[in-house]
Amino acid sequence: MIDLQIPTLTTQRLILRAPEARDFDGVASFFADGDRSWGFGGPLSRNEAWRWFASMIGHWVLHGYGFWMADTREGEPVGFVGIWSPEGWPEPELGWVVYQGAEGKGYAREAAEEIRRYAYAVLGFETLSSNIFPGNARSVALAERMGARFERSYDNVTHGTEHVYRHPGPDDLAGGAA
């Protein structure tokens, strides 16, 4: 296996780690469920999900950041969370997916806040946004709990209209804004 130098991050309850081949079935199951994956561009066939998964790993090579797989400290996969900036995106985006059965436990927020901290402290980001499909109330609620605020709508090159939620910057967080 190639070592991409993807750091492992830990939180109180989670381990955020590099994607591995064993993670593909969970990703494919997520994308196969149109009710759950519509806010991430789904549903996708297993073949399309494989291409998405491979691009998720390749993103690390191209940008030096990407999605981490999120597991509980006991090793239970709960989703993937990270920073995504494909061609045509207006800027890097903080995004999250929580698998069925792991929702409502605060995992997405815990992982996203740790990754946002890492982006500011280690990668030197000054800002992050989350692009959220209109009608994705759960993601809006999470973004707002993290201190993000609606900034504007834009036409995503692959998904159509999305709403940009701006996260507090590192100076705002240091001052206790979120």
C-alpha positions, 0 to 999 in steps of 0.5 A: 500500500502506498503511504500518502502521509494522511495524518490520523486525527483523534477526538474524544470518541473518534479516530479520523484516518486515511481511507482504505480498500475495506472502507469501500462497501460502506461508501457504496452503501451510502451512495446506493441509498438515494434518500441518504445520498442526495445531498452528496450527489447520489444516488450512485451505482456501485461503479460510480461510487467506486470512482467517487471513492478513488477520487476521494483518495486521489484528492489527497495526492493533488491537494494535500487534504481530503476526506478522512474515514471516521471510526469510533474508538471501538473501530465502528465506521460512522462515516467520512468527513473532510475538506473537498475542493474538486475542479470547478468548486469556488473554494475548499469545502468542509463536508460530512457524511454519517452512515445510517445508524450513526446519526444523531450522536454528534459524530459529524460535528465532533469530526468536522470541528477537529478537521476545521481546527486542523485546517486552520492550525496545520494547513494554514486555511483562513476560512472554510465553507460548507456547500449544502443543497437547498432542503438539506435541513440536517446539514444546515442545522449542523453547520449553524451549530458549528457557527457557520452562517448562510453567505450566498447561493451559487451554481455548482458545476456538477450539482446545480444550486447550492448554498454556501455556509461560511464557517468562523475563521481561526481568529473568530474561533480563538475569540470563542465565536463557535 
